[in-house]
Amino acid sequence: MPVITTIEDLHRIYKRRVPKMFYDYCETGSWTEQTFRDNSSDFARIRLRQRVAVDMEGRSTATQMVGQDVAMPVALAPVGLTGMQAADGEIKAARAAEKFGVPFTLSTMSICSIEDVAAHTEKPFWFQLYVMRDQEYLANLIQRAKDARCSALVLTLDLQILGQRHKDLKNGLSAPPKMTLPTMANLATKWGWGLEMLQTKRRFFGNIIGHAKGVTDASSLVDWTAGNFDPRLDWSQVKKLKEDWGGKLILKGILDAEDAKRALDVGADAIVVSNHGGRQLDGALSSIRALPSILRAVGDQIEVHVDGGIRSGQDVLKAVALGAKGTYIGRAFIYGLGAMGEPGVTRALEVIHKELDTTMALCGRKNIAGLDRDILLVPKDFEGDWV
Ligand SMILES: Cc1cc2nc3c(=O)[nH]c(=O)nc-3n(C[C@H](O)[C@H](O)[C@H](O)COP(=O)(O)O)c2cc1C
């Protein structure tokens, strides 16, 4: 067993173990990938203030996200096709999150279905909703999330039209993979992944196949998304969805202060400052850069979360010290899952937790409530002077 001390260690093992098609799907951003790169590199621009001779006994990273207790302010982000990164991937990730005490968010585009994840976990998880054209299917999906006792609905607003990721088109991304010659040649080198995949029946989009009318083959993600995601989604429908759901609503994909104000109007419980991990509007600001202006606009009226580029506990600390009440990790947990299954997700959470706890102490703080702007050194031009 290799010694894993960083998320990058998991990334290296992940790259060796998982078929190229799914590695590329995770690792890319849209078009030039500028926003994808900025998401991580902008975190590195923020520095920390070292403080000493402060009593550091009895520290805690525990806090709350949308009123729910969490072991640290980190949730697992919704990631489509997680069950292609490792067999039964959503169930494995949900179990690891449950045991660690952080929220797991199941994507609409998951391989394991809502019911399947509910049957293999004990605590409620969160469900991420994409708005589809088929209203009957949509209503049914919301009802299924209610029946599974999902404790928050994460409504994603930034992917009604799919940003282009070149590698997915070139690789012919599908679930399960289509057996072309290059794919077969690559799979021959990924026998660990393949053996596990042969032992599970969960290889299709579990929330869609058998539920959406006329969909018997949703194998091509790109085609299915283009045909079924509803580009007419607007704020009036968001408001209606809030009423239909009736529970905690988190709006994901807000990157502009004006949109954050609209989120207040519809009565959302939280927003996630996010650019979909740099997978949608290439050229948009990194999430951590967009965060301060959104906090100034709505931070005292709604819970603000952030995701994009988080690869360490130091990144979590920086986001929280800027004012975010919670963060999400996407790729960081996928690396763990693809590398080592459920123990790999646990390891990713442990790495981030240890980094967060130790860095908090070295900054002279004992708990999450104590993390404030005062521990950060932010470059004067960090937010940018845009017109
Ligand atoms: C492979 C992959 C698939 C994703 N699928 C979804 C999805 O189905 N629904 C969604 O709301 N966001 C999805 N996202 C975006 C994540 O929820 C999250 O916003 C992003 O991963 C955060 O950036 P990070 O990966 O740098 O942590 C996906 C991201 C990745 C990397």
Ligand as a Chemical Component Dictionary entry (heavy atoms), coordinates in Angstrom:
data_LIG
# 
_chem_comp.id                   LIG 
_chem_comp.type                 NON-POLYMER 
_chem_comp.pdbx_formal_charge   0 
_chem_comp.three_letter_code    LIG 
# 
loop_
_chem_comp_atom.comp_id 
_chem_comp_atom.atom_id 
_chem_comp_atom.alt_atom_id 
_chem_comp_atom.type_symbol 
_chem_comp_atom.charge 
_chem_comp_atom.model_Cartn_x 
_chem_comp_atom.model_Cartn_y 
_chem_comp_atom.model_Cartn_z 
_chem_comp_atom.pdbx_ordinal 
LIG C1  C1  C 0 -16.192 14.643 -14.035 1  
LIG C2  C2  C 0 -17.106 15.700 -13.501 2  
LIG C3  C3  C 0 -18.478 15.539 -13.633 3  
LIG C4  C4  C 0 -19.351 16.503 -13.108 4  
LIG N1  N1  N 0 -20.694 16.284 -13.149 5  
LIG C5  C5  C 0 -21.530 17.174 -12.552 6  
LIG C6  C6  C 0 -22.924 16.912 -12.477 7  
LIG O1  O1  O 0 -23.407 15.869 -12.911 8  
LIG N2  N2  N 0 -23.708 17.850 -11.891 9  
LIG C7  C7  C 0 -23.203 19.020 -11.378 10 
LIG O2  O2  O 0 -23.950 19.846 -10.863 11 
LIG N3  N3  N 0 -21.889 19.267 -11.414 12 
LIG C8  C8  C 0 -21.039 18.368 -11.970 13 
LIG N4  N4  N 0 -19.703 18.611 -11.974 14 
LIG C9  C9  C 0 -19.169 19.825 -11.313 15 
LIG C10 C10 C 0 -18.884 19.544 -9.827  16 
LIG O3  O3  O 0 -20.073 19.381 -9.114  17 
LIG C11 C11 C 0 -18.104 20.694 -9.189  18 
LIG O4  O4  O 0 -18.748 21.906 -9.464  19 
LIG C12 C12 C 0 -16.653 20.759 -9.675  20 
LIG O5  O5  O 0 -16.133 19.478 -9.839  21 
LIG C13 C13 C 0 -15.812 21.533 -8.681  22 
LIG O6  O6  O 0 -14.503 21.663 -9.151  23 
LIG P1  P1  P 0 -13.287 20.685 -8.730  24 
LIG O7  O7  O 0 -13.484 19.422 -9.502  25 
LIG O8  O8  O 0 -12.092 21.436 -9.162  26 
LIG O9  O9  O 0 -13.388 20.442 -7.253  27 
LIG C14 C14 C 0 -18.816 17.653 -12.486 28 
LIG C15 C15 C 0 -17.429 17.804 -12.373 29 
LIG C16 C16 C 0 -16.583 16.837 -12.850 30 
LIG C17 C17 C 0 -15.090 17.019 -12.682 31 
# 
loop_
_chem_comp_bond.comp_id 
_chem_comp_bond.atom_id_1 
_chem_comp_bond.atom_id_2 
_chem_comp_bond.value_order 
_chem_comp_bond.pdbx_ordinal 
LIG C1  C2  SING 1  
LIG C2  C3  SING 2  
LIG C2  C16 DOUB 3  
LIG C3  C4  DOUB 4  
LIG C4  N1  SING 5  
LIG C4  C14 SING 6  
LIG N1  C5  DOUB 7  
LIG C5  C6  SING 8  
LIG C5  C8  SING 9  
LIG C6  O1  DOUB 10 
LIG C6  N2  SING 11 
LIG N2  C7  SING 12 
LIG C7  O2  DOUB 13 
LIG C7  N3  SING 14 
LIG N3  C8  DOUB 15 
LIG C8  N4  SING 16 
LIG N4  C9  SING 17 
LIG N4  C14 SING 18 
LIG C9  C10 SING 19 
LIG C10 O3  SING 20 
LIG C10 C11 SING 21 
LIG C11 O4  SING 22 
LIG C11 C12 SING 23 
LIG C12 O5  SING 24 
LIG C12 C13 SING 25 
LIG C13 O6  SING 26 
LIG O6  P1  SING 27 
LIG P1  O7  DOUB 28 
LIG P1  O8  SING 29 
LIG P1  O9  SING 30 
LIG C14 C15 DOUB 31 
LIG C15 C16 SING 32 
LIG C16 C17 SING 33 
# 
